[in-house]
Amino acid sequence: MKRTICHLSMLSMLLLAGCAGTTPLPDRENLAARVYAEKCGLCHSVPHPKRHSFEEWRHLVTLMEQRMLERGIDPPLSSDEEEAILTYLKQHARK
């Protein structure tokens, strides 16, 4: 019984933590931040730039472009959009 109550308490805390919201994007009024949020938010929630290193982001942007093509989002990113997103992510990525 105590074990069940403990598990339920832990589950409740996890659920409440998930509802706490996300950390706002840095420089979210910046054009590059808006492009990042708009384009990456088409398919999923937009992760905070500090979630990955810049090297990881470069790989992920390429991977996401491939997925956008697979889903029929054509063109996935213009060269200007990709450059803006990568510049933004480089400035704010995890070091």
Phi and psi restraints in degrees (value plus and minus 20) as a CYANA .aco file:
   2 LYS   PHI     -81.4   -41.4
   2 LYS   PSI     -56.9   -16.9
   3 ARG   PHI     -84.7   -44.7
   3 ARG   PSI     -61.5   -21.5
   4 THR   PHI     -83.9   -43.9
   4 THR   PSI     -63.2   -23.2
   5 ILE   PHI     -83.4   -43.4
   5 ILE   PSI     -60.7   -20.7
   6 CYS   PHI     -82.2   -42.2
   6 CYS   PSI     -65.2   -25.2
   7 HIS   PHI     -83.6   -43.6
   7 HIS   PSI     -61.4   -21.4
   8 LEU   PHI     -85.4   -45.4
   8 LEU   PSI     -58.4   -18.4
   9 SER   PHI     -84.2   -44.2
   9 SER   PSI     -63.6   -23.6
  10 MET   PHI     -84.6   -44.6
  10 MET   PSI     -61.7   -21.7
  11 LEU   PHI     -82.4   -42.4
  11 LEU   PSI     -62.3   -22.3
  12 SER   PHI     -81.1   -41.1
  12 SER   PSI     -62.8   -22.8
  13 MET   PHI     -84.4   -44.4
  13 MET   PSI     -60.5   -20.5
  14 LEU   PHI     -84.6   -44.6
  14 LEU   PSI     -62.0   -22.0
  15 LEU   PHI     -84.2   -44.2
  15 LEU   PSI     -61.9   -21.9
  16 LEU   PHI     -86.5   -46.5
  16 LEU   PSI     -57.9   -17.9
  17 ALA   PHI     -83.5   -43.5
  17 ALA   PSI     -56.1   -16.1
  18 GLY   PHI     -87.5   -47.5
  18 GLY   PSI     -42.7    -2.7
  19 CYS   PHI    -111.1   -71.1
  19 CYS   PSI     -21.1    18.9
  20 ALA   PHI     -89.6   -49.6
  20 ALA   PSI     -34.8     5.2
  21 GLY   PHI      78.5   118.5
  21 GLY   PSI     157.8   197.8
  22 THR   PHI    -133.8   -93.8
  22 THR   PSI     140.6   180.6
  23 THR   PHI     -94.4   -54.4
  23 THR   PSI     111.0   151.0
  24 PRO   PHI     -80.5   -40.5
  24 PRO   PSI     131.2   171.2
  25 LEU   PHI     -86.9   -46.9
  25 LEU   PSI     122.7   162.7
  26 PRO   PHI     -88.5   -48.5
  26 PRO   PSI     125.4   165.4
  27 ASP   PHI      29.9    69.9
  27 ASP   PSI      23.0    63.0
  28 ARG   PHI     -84.5   -44.5
  28 ARG   PSI     -34.2     5.8
  29 GLU   PHI    -106.6   -66.6
  29 GLU   PSI     -31.2     8.8
  30 ASN   PHI     -84.1   -44.1
  30 ASN   PSI     122.0   162.0
  31 LEU   PHI     -76.8   -36.8
  31 LEU   PSI     -63.3   -23.3
  32 ALA   PHI     -83.5   -43.5
  32 ALA   PSI     -58.3   -18.3
  33 ALA   PHI     -85.2   -45.2
  33 ALA   PSI     -58.7   -18.7
  34 ARG   PHI     -87.9   -47.9
  34 ARG   PSI     -59.7   -19.7
  35 VAL   PHI     -83.4   -43.4
  35 VAL   PSI     -64.8   -24.8
  36 TYR   PHI     -77.2   -37.2
  36 TYR   PSI     -70.3   -30.3
  37 ALA   PHI     -84.5   -44.5
  37 ALA   PSI     -61.5   -21.5
  38 GLU   PHI     -87.9   -47.9
  38 GLU   PSI     -70.7   -30.7
  39 LYS   PHI     -92.3   -52.3
  39 LYS   PSI     -64.6   -24.6
  40 CYS   PHI     -96.1   -56.1
  40 CYS   PSI     -43.1    -3.1
  41 GLY   PHI    -101.7   -61.7
  41 GLY   PSI     -20.7    19.3
  42 LEU   PHI     -82.6   -42.6
  42 LEU   PSI     -56.0   -16.0
  43 CYS   PHI    -135.1   -95.1
  43 CYS   PSI     -39.6     0.4
  44 HIS   PHI    -178.0  -138.0
  44 HIS   PSI     150.8   190.8
  45 SER   PHI     -85.9   -45.9
  45 SER   PSI     131.7   171.7
  46 VAL   PHI    -108.9   -68.9
  46 VAL   PSI      96.1   136.1
  47 PRO   PHI     -93.2   -53.2
  47 PRO   PSI     129.4   169.4
  48 HIS   PHI     -84.8   -44.8
  48 HIS   PSI     119.6   159.6
  49 PRO   PHI     -76.9   -36.9
  49 PRO   PSI     -48.7    -8.7
  50 LYS   PHI     -94.5   -54.5
  50 LYS   PSI     -22.2    17.8
  51 ARG   PHI     -85.6   -45.6
  51 ARG   PSI     -47.7    -7.7
  52 HIS   PHI    -156.4  -116.4
  52 HIS   PSI     141.1   181.1
  53 SER   PHI     -95.9   -55.9
  53 SER   PSI     146.4   186.4
  54 PHE   PHI     -83.5   -43.5
  54 PHE   PSI     -58.4   -18.4
  55 GLU   PHI     -80.0   -40.0
  55 GLU   PSI     -61.5   -21.5
  56 GLU   PHI     -84.7   -44.7
  56 GLU   PSI     -61.2   -21.2
  57 TRP   PHI     -81.9   -41.9
  57 TRP   PSI     -62.6   -22.6
  58 ARG   PHI     -78.4   -38.4
  58 ARG   PSI     -63.9   -23.9
  59 HIS   PHI     -83.6   -43.6
  59 HIS   PSI     -64.6   -24.6
  60 LEU   PHI     -86.3   -46.3
  60 LEU   PSI     -57.8   -17.8
  61 VAL   PHI     -82.6   -42.6
  61 VAL   PSI     -63.2   -23.2
  62 THR   PHI     -81.4   -41.4
  62 THR   PSI     -65.2   -25.2
  63 LEU   PHI     -82.1   -42.1
  63 LEU   PSI     -63.1   -23.1
  64 MET   PHI     -87.9   -47.9
  64 MET   PSI     -54.5   -14.5
  65 GLU   PHI     -82.1   -42.1
  65 GLU   PSI     -60.6   -20.6
  66 GLN   PHI     -82.5   -42.5
  66 GLN   PSI     -62.0   -22.0
  67 ARG   PHI     -86.7   -46.7
  67 ARG   PSI     -56.2   -16.2
  68 MET   PHI     -82.7   -42.7
  68 MET   PSI     -61.8   -21.8
  69 LEU   PHI     -82.4   -42.4
  69 LEU   PSI     -62.5   -22.5
  70 GLU   PHI     -81.1   -41.1
  70 GLU   PSI     -51.0   -11.0
  71 ARG   PHI    -110.4   -70.4
  71 ARG   PSI     -17.7    22.3
  72 GLY   PHI      63.9   103.9
  72 GLY   PSI      -4.2    35.8
  73 ILE   PHI    -107.7   -67.7
  73 ILE   PSI      81.6   121.6
  74 ASP   PHI    -149.0  -109.0
  74 ASP   PSI     107.7   147.7
  75 PRO   PHI     -96.6   -56.6
  75 PRO   PSI     130.3   170.3
  76 PRO   PHI     -83.0   -43.0
  76 PRO   PSI     -73.3   -33.3
  77 LEU   PHI    -163.0  -123.0
  77 LEU   PSI     119.0   159.0
  78 SER   PHI     -93.6   -53.6
  78 SER   PSI     144.7   184.7
  79 SER   PHI     -83.4   -43.4
  79 SER   PSI     -55.0   -15.0
  80 ASP   PHI     -86.7   -46.7
  80 ASP   PSI     -61.2   -21.2
  81 GLU   PHI     -84.7   -44.7
  81 GLU   PSI     -64.7   -24.7
  82 GLU   PHI     -81.9   -41.9
  82 GLU   PSI     -63.5   -23.5
  83 GLU   PHI     -83.0   -43.0
  83 GLU   PSI     -63.3   -23.3
  84 ALA   PHI     -82.9   -42.9
  84 ALA   PSI     -64.4   -24.4
  85 ILE   PHI     -83.9   -43.9
  85 ILE   PSI     -66.8   -26.8
  86 LEU   PHI     -85.7   -45.7
  86 LEU   PSI     -57.3   -17.3
  87 THR   PHI     -84.2   -44.2
  87 THR   PSI     -64.8   -24.8
  88 TYR   PHI     -80.5   -40.5
  88 TYR   PSI     -67.6   -27.6
  89 LEU   PHI     -84.6   -44.6
  89 LEU   PSI     -57.0   -17.0
  90 LYS   PHI     -83.3   -43.3
  90 LYS   PSI     -59.9   -19.9
  91 GLN   PHI     -86.8   -46.8
  91 GLN   PSI     -51.5   -11.5
  92 HIS   PHI    -137.6   -97.6
  92 HIS   PSI     -15.0    25.0
  93 ALA   PHI     -89.2   -49.2
  93 ALA   PSI     142.1   182.1
  94 ARG   PHI     -83.3   -43.3
  94 ARG   PSI     117.1   157.1
